[in-house]
Amino acid sequence: MSSSGDIRIPSRLPLLLTHEGVLLPGSTMRVSVDTARNMQLVRSRLLKGTSLKSTIIGVVPNSRDPEHETEELPALHSIGTAGLAVQVVGSNWPKPHYTLLITGLCRFRVEQLLRERPFPVAVVQQLDKLEQYAGLDSGDADVSSELGELSQRFYEVALQLVGMLDISVPVVAKLRRLLDSLPREALPDVLTSMIHVSNKEKLEILDAVSLAERFKKVLPLLTRQMEGLKLLQRTRKPRLDDDRRVWYPIPITGTINGTNEQVDQPPDTICCLCSLAPFQLLCVCLCFKSLIAWGCFSAYTTLSHHYLNELLADCLDIRAARVLLDSDHYAMEKLKRRVLEYLAVRQLRNSLKGPILCFVGPPGVGKTSVGRSIARTLGREFHRIALGGVCDQSDIRGHRRTYVGSMPGRIINGLKAVGVNNPVFLLDEVDKLTKSLQGDPAAALLEVLDPEQNHSFTDHYLNVPFDLSQVLFIATANTTATIPPALLDRMEVLQVPGYTQEEKVEIAHRHLIPHQLEQHGLTPQQVQIPQDTTLDIISRYTREAGVRTLERKIGAICRAVAVKVAEGHKATKTPSSSSSSEVTTGEISDTQIDPRCMVYVWSILLCHYSQPPQVSERLTLPGVAIGLAWTPLGGEIMFVEASRMEGDGQLTLTGQLGDIMKESAHLAISWLRTNAKAYQLTNMAGGPDPLEGTDVHLHFPAGAVTKDGPSAGVTIVTCLASLFSGRLVRSDVAMTGEITLRGLVLPVGGIKDKVLAAHRAGLRCVILPKRNEKDLEEIPAHVRADLQFVATSCLAEVLDAAFDGGFRGPAPSLAPPPVLSKL
């Protein structure tokens, strides 16, 4: 390779403006050409030129974003690099562009700009003529001595840097040969282009025309790279005695910049140091010693600061994590306890391998926000991937590059969006994945969520293994019924039930009301919503497991108040010195509100701000009973209605019922017909068979909603028993449980959600299977105090509890059902 001093470049050069990097003499760089001026240069100069001279162009750094290119030529950098275009590759997709492979030859200075269109051309002066070494030949002993020492020192440092690398790698072996074959004056540019430096630092090296200045600027960069390699080698060594931990702070005293000064760590840093393993603590001490030796203003300071941040980033403070979770989320004690356990185990093991957490619960209970809080606790980037309706496995694995419009999958795109390899990924609505002809995305997720496989995840677009082991995956779902068993087996399911009324009141005043006031431009001095009003909104206007509808109702109140406050601003001419007054009457909706007034939203005013309250049905006729159902949206009460008419003994079922509920209805009819004589159940003519000459119609309201499940069995029996006996079921009782043909009551799931639904509806008694008593421990104490629970093991006990005064039955020897009013 000839030295740049033997190269003579043309005095006039076309200029290629690049924003992707800085080309240095002796290095090679690929440049993407997509702007109008650069495209014209390639077409007119490189593609049509036939001589070697036509392939020499000037490469000038450009700080302007090419997407904001204007007609005016940006200010040119005064120093550029003459380069030889050795390869030109063009493409028309997604838009016409070229890719150039350019080898840097020498520096030049832009003397005069001759033209700007269609591409810039300038008169240049070649700078790399090695005038310093010419000075050596002329007998300048001082220059010769300085350059000789600098070049020798630089060569030795470069040898040390290459010696720290694996010589068996072909690239490293080639670099070692280049150190001996290249002229010493070319080494700074070549090595700068090979080590990790920023474009700003490369630009400083490009501007260093003097060879001595170039040596001095590149030496600290090589030293910084060597220190980084040393730290990397230390951190890759096996850890020593992971089970032992050091629990004492480390005061470090040293001399910095010639002054005796103690290096004091802040309290959070001391907490992090206390939880480090011995080997990690040793690395921190060595880093501190290096900082003291090098000084605060050396190039090593930035690298050390980044290294310490990365090392201490994984040192969790469980107490701080507990405070953060409590401040972000009210209630949800079981879920927060499990999250803290997960973080504690991760801190002790210093590994992400473990169960994939899956939060399952109704909408609006805070599943996504818990995932965001975990990311804040870990100090990591957070990215949400919505999987609802995804039916193509390419959304997970990416498209193969043979297809038009191919792109990476959502996993790789998410990593690209956050810019790190260890974010917190929230896989939202994992229960709503669907299949199609393009494959099963749930099957593609098996590799992503398996800790034993995701270290070599292969995206079809990249077609190379990618390590996902550092990514923390969290999934959310409304139900586990639609999650494939293989995918569900890879996750630990954490149920997130709905909130009680008291919890909703607290959440509204801690989070929802301040958020809505901020969103609507109001202040707490302008609007006050008492807790009694909030409770009235929850009990009369919203009946949901989460708090989304509650937040919408509060938003409606804020909008109504904001309109009146805005009108008051317009009507107010001059500010008054009087103190702010209070508006509490029911005439607010028809008057303007002075913006200095405070609005108290009492319950009597809710009709002005929202729709009429929801009114529940009452049991006024025989043949109606209240059941409890579980849905992906939380627990709900369900009215079951029955009527009979003359006929031939047919049973009609309506209400979008599934096969299991239909079977429960037939079981209930059979059991009642079997025990009709004992319970004195008759048909319309007074006969002993309830179905003789009688047709029965059983209906479940909300016919547009599909219903299925075994838990409505006891409700159907109670409803039909009320119809055949002519007695009313208690209006404050709800029930749930599966039945058998012998009249036994079997346990069901979703007890907590169902009990909360009964509590929201204002009911006072809940009948449930005896084997579900253990599930009552998960119900908050104040809810258990408001409700009476009746645990039953057979249908006779259910009927006795559902009717006032009991139900006439054949088994007087049976013990009365236990009443669990104070659990």
ZAMARGU-4260 file (C-alpha; in steps of 0.2 Angstrom, whole numbers, plus 5000, padded with zeros to 4 digits):
<rodrens>
0) 5000/5000/5000 | 5008/5016/4995 | 5009/5031/5007 | 4997/5046/5004 | 5012/5057/5001
5) 5015/5048/4984 | 4997/5051/4979 | 4992/5065/4968 | 4973/5069/4968 | 4965/5081/4955
10) 4964/5099/4960 | 4945/5099/4957 | 4934/5085/4965 | 4915/5082/4965 | 4910/5081/4983
15) 4899/5067/4991 | 4890/5073/5007 | 4888/5059/5019 | 4880/5059/5036 | 4882/5041/5041
20) 4900/5042/5046 | 4918/5049/5044 | 4929/5042/5031 | 4948/5042/5036 | 4963/5039/5024
25) 4967/5021/5023 | 4950/5015/5029 | 4935/5008/5019 | 4917/5013/5022 | 4900/5009/5014
30) 4890/5024/5010 | 4871/5024/5006 | 4867/5037/4993 | 4849/5042/4992 | 4849/5061/4991
35) 4846/5071/4975 | 4864/5078/4974 | 4873/5062/4979 | 4862/5052/4966 | 4867/5064/4952
40) 4885/5063/4957 | 4885/5044/4956 | 4875/5044/4939 | 4885/5057/4931 | 4903/5054/4938
45) 4904/5036/4943 | 4892/5026/4931 | 4897/5036/4916 | 4916/5038/4919 | 4928/5027/4911
50) 4945/5032/4918 | 4952/5029/4935 | 4952/5048/4938 | 4933/5048/4937 | 4931/5036/4952
55) 4941/5048/4964 | 4928/5059/4973 | 4929/5070/4989 | 4919/5063/5004 | 4914/5077/5016
60) 4905/5074/5032 | 4888/5082/5033 | 4878/5084/5049 | 4861/5088/5041 | 4848/5074/5041
65) 4845/5069/5022 | 4827/5068/5026 | 4826/5087/5028 | 4837/5091/5012 | 4833/5108/5005
70) 4838/5117/4989 | 4851/5127/4999 | 4868/5118/5000 | 4873/5115/5019 | 4889/5123/5026
75) 4903/5111/5020 | 4916/5105/5033 | 4933/5112/5028 | 4942/5096/5029 | 4937/5080/5019
80) 4944/5064/5012 | 4948/5060/4994 | 4942/5042/4991 | 4942/5029/4977 | 4925/5022/4973
85) 4929/5003/4971 | 4911/4997/4970 | 4893/5004/4966 | 4878/4994/4969 | 4860/5001/4965
90) 4843/4996/4970 | 4825/5002/4966 | 4816/4995/4982 | 4809/5003/4993 | 4815/5018/4983
95) 4830/5021/4971 | 4846/5022/4980 | 4865/5017/4978 | 4877/5009/4990 | 4896/5014/4987
100) 4911/5005/4994 | 4924/5019/4996 | 4943/5018/5001 | 4950/5033/5009 | 4966/5040/5000
105) 4971/5056/5009 | 4965/5072/5017 | 4961/5088/5007 | 4955/5106/5011 | 4941/5114/5002
110) 4948/5130/4995 | 4933/5136/4984 | 4916/5130/4979 | 4914/5130/4960 | 4896/5125/4959
115) 4882/5117/4969 | 4870/5109/4956 | 4868/5096/4950 | 4881/5091/4963 | 4894/5101/4972
120) 4912/5103/4964 | 4926/5111/4973 | 4944/5116/4971 | 4954/5106/4984 | 4971/5106/4991
125) 4979/5090/4996 | 4985/5090/5014 | 4994/5073/5017 | 5011/5076/5010 | 5021/5071/5026
130) 5029/5088/5028 | 5033/5082/5045 | 5045/5068/5039 | 5051/5080/5026 | 5057/5091/5040
135) 5066/5076/5047 | 5076/5074/5031 | 5080/5093/5031 | 5089/5091/5048 | 5076/5098/5060
140) 5082/5088/5075 | 5068/5093/5087 | 5054/5088/5075 | 5063/5072/5071 | 5065/5067/5090
145) 5046/5071/5094 | 5039/5062/5080 | 5051/5047/5083 | 5045/5046/5101 | 5027/5048/5097
150) 5027/5035/5083 | 5037/5022/5093 | 5025/5024/5108 | 5010/5023/5097 | 5017/5007/5089
155) 5019/4999/5106 | 5002/5004/5112 | 4995/4997/5096 | 5004/4981/5099 | 4997/4979/5116
160) 4980/4982/5110 | 4981/4968/5097 | 4990/4957/5109 | 4974/4957/5120 | 4964/4950/5106
165) 4963/4932/5100 | 4976/4930/5087 | 4968/4914/5080 | 4954/4925/5073 | 4959/4929/5054
170) 4954/4948/5056 | 4966/4950/5071 | 4980/4941/5063 | 4978/4952/5048 | 4978/4967/5059
175) 4994/4961/5067 | 5002/4960/5050 | 4996/4977/5045 | 5005/4985/5060 | 5022/4979/5053
180) 5018/4983/5034 | 5010/5000/5035 | 5020/5016/5037 | 5019/5023/5054 | 5011/5039/5048
185) 4996/5029/5042 | 4993/5019/5058 | 4982/5033/5067 | 4969/5034/5054 | 4968/5015/5051
190) 4967/5011/5069 | 4954/5025/5073 | 4943/5017/5059 | 4944/5000/5068 | 4941/5004/5086
195) 4925/5009/5094 | 4924/5028/5093 | 4911/5041/5090 | 4909/5051/5074 | 4913/5066/5083
200) 4930/5059/5089 | 4933/5053/5071 | 4930/5071/5065 | 4943/5077/5077 | 4955/5065/5070
205) 4951/5070/5052 | 4954/5088/5057 | 4971/5084/5064 | 4982/5089/5049 | 4998/5088/5059
210) 5005/5071/5061 | 5011/5074/5079 | 4993/5081/5084 | 4986/5065/5076 | 4997/5054/5086
215) 4992/5063/5102 | 4973/5062/5099 | 4973/5044/5094 | 4983/5038/5109 | 4970/5041/5122
220) 4957/5032/5111 | 4968/5016/5110 | 4971/5017/5129 | 4952/5018/5132 | 4949/5003/5121
225) 4962/4993/5130 | 4954/4997/5147 | 4937/4992/5140 | 4944/4975/5135 | 4952/4973/5152
230) 4936/4976/5161 | 4927/4965/5149 | 4939/4950/5152 | 4937/4952/5170 | 4918/4952/5170
235) 4918/4936/5159 | 4928/4926/5172 | 4918/4914/5183 | 4910/4921/5198 | 4918/4916/5215
240) 4907/4910/5229 | 4890/4917/5223 | 4882/4912/5239 | 4892/4924/5250 | 4888/4942/5250
245) 4896/4957/5258 | 4885/4968/5269 | 4896/4983/5273 | 4899/5000/5264 | 4916/5004/5257
250) 4923/5021/5260 | 4936/5025/5247 | 4949/5039/5250 | 4961/5044/5237 | 4970/5058/5228
255) 4961/5066/5214 | 4970/5079/5203 | 4983/5082/5217 | 4971/5085/5231 | 4966/5074/5245
260) 4948/5071/5244 | 4936/5058/5250 | 4925/5049/5237 | 4908/5048/5245 | 4895/5037/5238
265) 4877/5042/5239 | 4866/5031/5250 | 4858/5022/5235 | 4875/5017/5229 | 4880/5010/5246
270) 4864/4999/5246 | 4869/4993/5229 | 4887/4989/5235 | 4881/4980/5250 | 4872/4967/5239
275) 4886/4963/5227 | 4895/4947/5227 | 4914/4947/5232 | 4920/4946/5214 | 4908/4960/5208
280) 4914/4970/5223 | 4932/4968/5218 | 4928/4974/5201 | 4920/4990/5208 | 4935/4993/5219
285) 4948/4991/5205 | 4937/5003/5194 | 4937/5016/5208 | 4956/5014/5210 | 4958/5017/5191
290) 4947/5033/5192 | 4958/5040/5206 | 4974/5036/5197 | 4968/5043/5180 | 4959/5058/5187
295) 4942/5064/5183 | 4945/5072/5167 | 4953/5058/5158 | 4945/5048/5143 | 4944/5033/5155
300) 4931/5042/5166 | 4917/5040/5154 | 4920/5022/5151 | 4921/5018/5170 | 4905/5028/5173
305) 4896/5017/5160 | 4903/5001/5167 | 4898/5005/5185 | 4881/5010/5179 | 4879/4993/5170
310) 4886/4983/5185 | 4875/4992/5198 | 4859/4992/5187 | 4856/4974/5191 | 4857/4977/5210
315) 4839/4978/5215 | 4833/4986/5231 | 4818/4976/5236 | 4813/4989/5249 | 4813/5002/5235
320) 4804/4990/5223 | 4790/4987/5237 | 4788/5006/5239 | 4787/5009/5220 | 4774/4995/5218
325) 4763/5002/5233 | 4764/5019/5226 | 4758/5014/5208 | 4745/5001/5213 | 4733/5000/5227
330) 4727/4983/5234 | 4733/4968/5223 | 4743/4962/5238 | 4744/4944/5231 | 4751/4950/5214
335) 4763/4962/5222 | 4770/4949/5234 | 4773/4937/5220 | 4782/4950/5209 | 4793/4955/5224
340) 4797/4936/5226 | 4802/4935/5208 | 4813/4951/5210 | 4821/4944/5226 | 4826/4928/5218
345) 4832/4936/5203 | 4844/4947/5214 | 4851/4932/5223 | 4853/4922/5207 | 4858/4936/5196
350) 4849/4927/5182 | 4833/4930/5172 | 4830/4911/5170 | 4814/4907/5178 | 4795/4906/5176
355) 4787/4918/5163 | 4773/4928/5173 | 4756/4928/5165 | 4744/4940/5173 | 4726/4934/5170
360) 4711/4945/5175 | 4697/4956/5169 | 4700/4972/5159 | 4704/4988/5169 | 4712/4980/5184
365) 4730/4986/5181 | 4739/4971/5172 | 4748/4982/5160 | 4753/4995/5172 | 4760/4982/5184
370) 4772/4976/5170 | 4777/4995/5167 | 4781/4996/5186 | 4792/4981/5185 | 4802/4989/5171
375) 4804/5005/5181 | 4809/4994/5196 | 4822/4986/5186 | 4828/5002/5177 | 4825/4994/5160
380) 4816/4999/5144 | 4798/4994/5143 | 4790/4988/5127 | 4772/4982/5124 | 4767/4970/5110
385) 4749/4969/5107 | 4745/4951/5101 | 4726/4953/5100 | 4720/4946/5083 | 4737/4941/5077
390) 4735/4926/5066 | 4751/4925/5056 | 4767/4916/5064 | 4777/4929/5053 | 4772/4942/5066
395) 4782/4933/5078 | 4796/4925/5068 | 4797/4938/5054 | 4795/4936/5035 | 4808/4927/5024
400) 4817/4939/5013 | 4811/4931/4997 | 4794/4939/4999 | 4790/4957/4994 | 4788/4968/5009
405) 4796/4956/5021 | 4801/4963/5038 | 4807/4956/5055 | 4795/4950/5067 | 4788/4960/5082
410) 4801/4953/5094 | 4816/4959/5084 | 4806/4975/5080 | 4803/4978/5098 | 4822/4976/5102
415) 4826/4988/5088 | 4813/5001/5095 | 4820/5001/5113 | 4838/5000/5107 | 4844/4988/5121
420) 4845/4969/5122 | 4838/4967/5140 | 4821/4976/5140 | 4804/4971/5148 | 4793/4964/5135
425) 4774/4964/5139 | 4765/4952/5128 | 4747/4959/5129 | 4731/4949/5126 | 4740/4933/5123
430) 4724/4924/5125 | 4717/4932/5109 | 4729/4924/5097 | 4721/4915/5082 | 4726/4902/5069
435) 4725/4904/5050 | 4733/4897/5034 | 4749/4907/5038 | 4752/4897/5053 | 4749/4897/5072
440) 4758/4912/5081 | 4755/4903/5098 | 4766/4889/5092 | 4780/4902/5087 | 4779/4910/5105
445) 4784/4893/5112 | 4802/4896/5108 | 4802/4914/5113 | 4795/4910/5131 | 4805/4895/5134
450) 4821/4900/5144 | 4830/4884/5138 | 4828/4889/5119 | 4826/4908/5118 | 4845/4910/5119
455) 4846/4906/5100 | 4830/4913/5094 | 4830/4914/5075 | 4820/4927/5066 | 4816/4922/5048
460) 4821/4939/5041 | 4838/4940/5050 | 4841/4921/5048 | 4854/4921/5062 | 4852/4916/5080
465) 4848/4930/5092 | 4850/4929/5111 | 4833/4933/5120 | 4839/4926/5137 | 4841/4944/5144
470) 4824/4949/5139 | 4811/4949/5153 | 4794/4943/5146 | 4777/4946/5155 | 4761/4940/5147
475) 4743/4946/5151 | 4727/4938/5147 | 4708/4939/5151 | 4706/4920/5152 | 4716/4905/5151
480) 4703/4895/5142 | 4709/4900/5125 | 4727/4899/5128 | 4735/4883/5120 | 4740/4870/5134
485) 4758/4870/5128 | 4760/4889/5129 | 4751/4889/5146 | 4763/4876/5152 | 4778/4888/5150
490) 4770/4902/5160 | 4765/4904/5179 | 4748/4911/5180 | 4744/4925/5192 | 4726/4929/5194
495) 4721/4947/5195 | 4703/4948/5202 | 4692/4963/5202 | 4692/4977/5215 | 4680/4979/5229
500) 4670/4996/5231 | 4681/5002/5245 | 4697/4998/5235 | 4689/5007/5220 | 4686/5023/5230
505) 4704/5023/5236 | 4710/5020/5218 | 4699/5034/5212 | 4705/5047/5224 | 4724/5042/5223
510) 4725/5040/5204 | 4710/5042/5193 | 4703/5059/5199 | 4720/5068/5199 | 4724/5061/5182
515) 4707/5066/5175 | 4709/5084/5183 | 4725/5086/5174 | 4718/5079/5157 | 4704/5092/5158
520) 4714/5107/5163 | 4706/5108/5181 | 4714/5109/5198 | 4709/5102/5215 | 4705/5120/5220
525) 4692/5120/5207 | 4684/5103/5208 | 4681/5092/5224 | 4673/5075/5223 | 4669/5068/5240
530) 4672/5050/5244 | 4653/5048/5247 | 4650/5054/5229 | 4663/5042/5222 | 4655/5028/5231
535) 4638/5032/5224 | 4646/5033/5206 | 4653/5015/5209 | 4638/5007/5216 | 4624/5015/5205
540) 4633/5020/5189 | 4647/5007/5187 | 4647/4988/5190 | 4663/4981/5183 | 4678/4972/5190
545) 4690/4985/5185 | 4690/5004/5185 | 4689/5009/5167 | 4671/5014/5167 | 4673/5023/5183
550) 4687/5033/5175 | 4676/5037/5161 | 4662/5043/5173 | 4674/5054/5182 | 4680/5061/5165
555) 4662/5065/5161 | 4660/5075/5177 | 4676/5084/5174 | 4671/5089/5156 | 4654/5096/5162
560) 4663/5106/5175 | 4676/5112/5163 | 4663/5119/5151 | 4655/5129/5165 | 4672/5135/5172
565) 4677/5140/5154 | 4661/5150/5152 | 4664/5158/5169 | 4682/5163/5163 | 4673/5173/5149
570) 4660/5180/5160 | 4672/5186/5173 | 4678/5204/5169 | 4690/5208/5183 | 4697/5197/5197
575) 4689/5200/5214 | 4699/5201/5230 | 4686/5191/5239 | 4690/5173/5244 | 4684/5158/5234
580) 4666/5153/5237 | 4659/5135/5235 | 4645/5130/5223 | 4635/5115/5230 | 4618/5117/5223
585) 4609/5107/5210 | 4607/5122/5198 | 4626/5120/5192 | 4621/5114/5175 | 4611/5129/5171
590) 4623/5142/5178 | 4640/5149/5174 | 4654/5145/5187 | 4666/5158/5192 | 4684/5151/5189
595) 4688/5156/5207 | 4674/5145/5214 | 4677/5128/5220 | 4664/5115/5214 | 4659/5101/5226
600) 4651/5087/5216 | 4638/5079/5228 | 4628/5064/5224 | 4612/5074/5220 | 4622/5082/5206
605) 4627/5066/5197 | 4611/5066/5186 | 4617/5082/5178 | 4634/5075/5173 | 4630/5057/5169
610) 4617/5045/5162 | 4603/5038/5174 | 4610/5025/5186 | 4608/5007/5183 | 4593/4999/5192
615) 4593/4981/5196 | 4579/4969/5193 | 4569/4962/5208 | 4562/4945/5211 | 4543/4949/5210
620) 4537/4933/5202 | 4539/4914/5206 | 4551/4906/5194 | 4566/4919/5195 | 4582/4916/5204
625) 4599/4925/5204 | 4615/4915/5199 | 4633/4920/5199 | 4644/4918/5183 | 4662/4921/5179
630) 4667/4930/5163 | 4683/4936/5156 | 4677/4953/5161 | 4675/4948/5179 | 4661/4941/5190
635) 4643/4945/5186 | 4626/4941/5193 | 4614/4932/5181 | 4595/4931/5182 | 4587/4914/5177
640) 4569/4915/5172 | 4556/4901/5170 | 4538/4900/5165 | 4526/4885/5161 | 4511/4883/5150
645) 4500/4869/5144 | 4509/4857/5133 | 4516/4839/5131 | 4531/4840/5143 | 4544/4849/5132
650) 4558/4859/5139 | 4563/4875/5129 | 4580/4883/5133 | 4584/4900/5126 | 4598/4913/5129
655) 4613/4907/5119 | 4617/4892/5130 | 4631/4880/5128 | 4630/4861/5129 | 4636/4861/5147
660) 4622/4873/5153 | 4609/4863/5143 | 4614/4847/5152 | 4613/4856/5168 | 4595/4861/5164
665) 4590/4843/5160 | 4599/4837/5176 | 4588/4850/5186 | 4572/4844/5178 | 4576/4826/5181
670) 4581/4829/5199 | 4565/4839/5203 | 4554/4826/5194 | 4562/4812/5205 | 4559/4822/5221
675) 4542/4830/5216 | 4532/4820/5228 | 4543/4824/5243 | 4544/4843/5239 | 4525/4843/5234
680) 4529/4850/5217 | 4514/4849/5205 | 4510/4853/5187 | 4497/4865/5181 | 4483/4853/5184
685) 4489/4848/5201 | 4496/4831/5196 | 4512/4824/5204 | 4522/4825/5189 | 4528/4843/5186
690) 4530/4840/5167 | 4514/4831/5164 | 4504/4841/5152 | 4515/4856/5154 | 4529/4864/5144
695) 4543/4873/5153 | 4552/4887/5145 | 4569/4892/5154 | 4577/4908/5148 | 4594/4917/5152
700) 4593/4935/5149 | 4606/4944/5138 | 4602/4933/5124 | 4616/4940/5113 | 4629/4934/5125
705) 4635/4916/5124 | 4634/4907/5140 | 4641/4890/5146 | 4648/4882/5161 | 4642/4870/5175
710) 4641/4883/5189 | 4622/4887/5185 | 4616/4870/5190 | 4610/4875/5208 | 4602/4892/5201
715) 4592/4882/5188 | 4586/4870/5201 | 4581/4884/5213 | 4572/4893/5198 | 4562/4878/5193
720) 4558/4874/5211 | 4551/4891/5213 | 4540/4889/5197 | 4533/4872/5202 | 4530/4877/5220
725) 4523/4895/5217 | 4535/4902/5230 | 4547/4917/5228 | 4565/4915/5230 | 4574/4927/5242
730) 4578/4943/5233 | 4595/4946/5242 | 4602/4928/5238 | 4614/4923/5224 | 4621/4906/5221
735) 4633/4896/5212 | 4638/4877/5210 | 4637/4862/5199 | 4625/4848/5202 | 4624/4829/5200
740) 4609/4818/5196 | 4609/4812/5214 | 4607/4830/5220 | 4625/4833/5226 | 4633/4851/5224
745) 4651/4851/5217 | 4664/4864/5218 | 4666/4877/5204 | 4679/4891/5200 | 4680/4910/5200
750) 4673/4911/5218 | 4682/4927/5222 | 4676/4936/5206 | 4658/4929/5209 | 4657/4935/5227
755) 4663/4952/5222 | 4650/4953/5209 | 4637/4949/5222 | 4644/4962/5234 | 4643/4975/5220
760) 4625/4971/5216 | 4620/4974/5234 | 4616/4956/5238 | 4617/4950/5256 | 4618/4931/5255
765) 4629/4919/5244 | 4626/4901/5242 | 4641/4891/5237 | 4648/4873/5237 | 4655/4867/5254
770) 4671/4862/5245 | 4674/4880/5240 | 4675/4886/5258 | 4694/4887/5256 | 4692/4900/5242
775) 4684/4912/5254 | 4701/4916/5262 | 4706/4926/5247 | 4691/4938/5249 | 4694/4954/5258
780) 4689/4955/5276 | 4677/4969/5274 | 4668/4960/5260 | 4666/4944/5271 | 4659/4955/5285
785) 4645/4962/5273 | 4640/4945/5266 | 4632/4929/5273 | 4639/4914/5266 | 4630/4897/5266
790) 4641/4882/5262 | 4630/4867/5255 | 4634/4850/5250 | 4617/4844/5242 | 4602/4852/5234
795) 4591/4851/5249 | 4602/4863/5258 | 4602/4875/5244 | 4583/4875/5243 | 4582/4878/5262
800) 4593/4893/5261 | 4586/4900/5245 | 4568/4902/5252 | 4561/4911/5267 | 4557/4899/5281
805) 4566/4885/5271 | 4559/4873/5258 | 4548/4858/5262 | 4559/4843/5259 | 4560/4824/5262
810) 4575/4824/5273 | 4572/4832/5290 | 4586/4823/5298 | 4599/4832/5288 | 4609/4845/5298
815) 4605/4863/5293 | 4618/4871/5281 | 4632/4879/5290 | 4631/4898/5290 | 4649/4906/5287
820) 4644/4924/5291 | 4661/4928/5300 | 4675/4920/5291
</rodrens>
